[in-house]
Each structure stands twice: as structure tokens, then as C-alpha cells.
Amino acid sequence: MSLRRIRRRWRGHADYGYLASYAEMTQLSLYPFMIAGAFITVAYFDLYFYFVASGIMLRSLSDQAEKVLAPEPVRGRLCGR
């Protein structure tokens, strides 16, 4: 779900479009792994956690990009002071 949100949010963005590409490739590589998971050996057990870690890192990068693009609040003077 998180990878899908990242793909939708950053698709076509000039500066952070790479996040959408990485999220898409992580998502597309996770599907075959989940389908073939019943037939592979324990040697590939850690690969699932690498996919999860990639998703977490992409989510963190997406959150940082949101902070960069968010406008700073205007801090004005209070009336009566």
C-alpha cells in the first residue's frame, strides 16, 4: 500500500520522480517473489526483508521530500502586542 502511494504521489514529478520508479520496481519484484515463495529454498528467506527494508527507505525519502516541498507557515505578529 505504501509503495502504491509513493508511486501515485511522485509520478511525473521533475525532482522526485525517481521515487516513483524505485517504488514501482520494488513492488514489481515483490510480486513474483511472493508467488514463487512456496517453491524456493530457505536460502532466499532474507530477500523478503530486503524488499520490506527498501519500502521503508522509500517511505522515509518520500516523507523527507514532502517536507522540502511543503511551504513554511507564515509567522506574523499577534494583534495587541
Secondary structure, DSSP 8 states (H G I E B T S, - for coil): -HHHHHHHHHTT-TTTHHHHHHHHHHHHHHHHHHHHTTTS-GGGHHHHHHHHHHHHHHHHHHHHHHHHHS--------TT-
